[in-house]
Amino acid sequence: INYHSWEALEALIYELNLVGHRDLLKDEEMDIESLKTCTDKDLKDLGLPKGARLKVVRWIQQGAPLPPSVGPPNTRLTMPSANANANANPTRPPQQQQQRHQQPQPHHQQQQHQQQQQQH
């Protein structure tokens, strides 16, 4: 789950057992980053009851650990490449990958093939 998404905060809400306050946090457009900066007063101003505030404050004091399903803040979602085969082996260019799968040719056939390629 992307750190900056609503799903990340939702995972934290379930982990901290704050499910009853899910809608309030969503309505206030909270995310993990903003929740980490809250003081008890901020949480009270949001309308969270004392028990919920204590859970959030304790989570912050413990270093605001992320739920296991949430990636670190610098995680970025990437789209798969349009040409997956070109990225199959990043240490070899695609042409070398293709040659790797060809059957070895006798030496004279290789020379003929090279001469034909040079003529084109």
C-alpha positions in Angstrom: 0.0 0.0 0.0 1.3 3.4 -0.9 2.3 5.5 2.2 0.4 8.6 1.1 -2.9 6.8 0.2 -6.1 6.6 2.2 -5.6 2.8 2.3 -2.4 3.3 4.3 -4.2 5.3 7.0 -7.1 2.8 6.9 -4.6 0.0 7.6 -3.3 2.0 10.6 -6.8 2.7 11.8 -7.4 -1.1 11.9 -4.1 -1.8 13.6 -4.7 0.8 16.3 -8.3 -0.3 16.7 -9.8 3.1 15.7 -12.3 1.7 13.3 -15.1 3.6 15.0 -13.4 6.9 14.1 -12.6 6.0 10.4 -15.2 8.3 8.9 -14.1 11.2 11.1 -10.5 10.8 10.0 -11.5 10.5 6.3 -13.9 13.5 6.5 -11.0 15.5 8.0 -8.8 14.4 5.0 -6.2 12.9 7.4 -3.3 10.7 6.1 -0.5 9.0 8.0 1.8 12.0 7.5 -0.7 14.5 9.0 -1.6 12.1 11.8 2.0 11.8 12.8 2.2 15.5 13.4 -0.9 15.7 15.6 -0.8 16.7 19.3 -3.3 15.6 21.8 -4.9 19.0 21.4 -5.2 18.5 17.6 -6.8 15.2 18.1 -9.2 16.6 20.6 -10.1 19.4 18.2 -10.8 16.7 15.5 -13.3 15.2 17.9 -11.5 12.1 18.9 -12.4 10.8 22.4 -9.7 10.4 25.1 -9.1 6.7 24.5 -8.6 7.1 20.8 -6.3 10.1 21.4 -4.2 8.1 23.8 -3.7 5.3 21.2 -2.6 7.8 18.5 -0.3 9.7 20.9 1.3 6.4 22.0 1.7 5.4 18.4 3.5 8.7 17.7 5.7 8.4 20.8 6.7 4.9 19.6 8.1 6.4 16.4 4.9 6.0 14.4 5.6 2.5 13.1 3.8 1.6 9.9 1.6 -1.4 9.5 3.3 -4.2 7.6 1.2 -3.6 4.5 2.3 0.0 4.1 5.5 0.9 2.2 7.9 3.5 3.5 7.3 7.2 2.6 9.6 7.2 -0.4 7.8 4.3 -2.1 6.5 5.2 -5.5 4.1 3.2 -7.6 5.6 2.3 -10.9 3.8 1.1 -14.0 5.0 -2.0 -15.8 7.0 -1.3 -18.9 5.3 -1.5 -22.3 8.1 -3.8 -23.5 8.5 -6.3 -20.7 10.9 -8.5 -22.8 13.4 -5.6 -23.1 13.5 -5.4 -19.4 13.7 -9.2 -18.8 17.5 -9.1 -18.3 18.6 -5.5 -17.7 22.3 -6.5 -17.9 22.0 -7.5 -21.6 20.6 -5.4 -24.4 17.6 -7.0 -26.1 19.6 -8.0 -29.2 22.0 -10.0 -27.1 19.1 -11.7 -25.4 17.7 -12.8 -28.7 21.1 -14.2 -29.9 21.4 -16.1 -26.6 18.4 -18.3 -27.7 19.6 -19.1 -31.1 21.2 -22.5 -31.9 25.0 -22.4 -32.5 25.9 -22.5 -36.1 28.9 -24.1 -37.8 31.7 -21.5 -38.4 31.2 -21.3 -42.2 27.4 -20.7 -41.8 28.2 -17.9 -39.3 30.5 -16.3 -41.9 27.9 -16.5 -44.6 25.3 -15.0 -42.3 27.6 -12.1 -41.4 28.4 -11.4 -45.0 24.6 -11.4 -45.8 24.0 -8.9 -43.1 26.8 -6.6 -44.3 25.3 -6.6 -47.8 21.9 -5.4 -46.5 
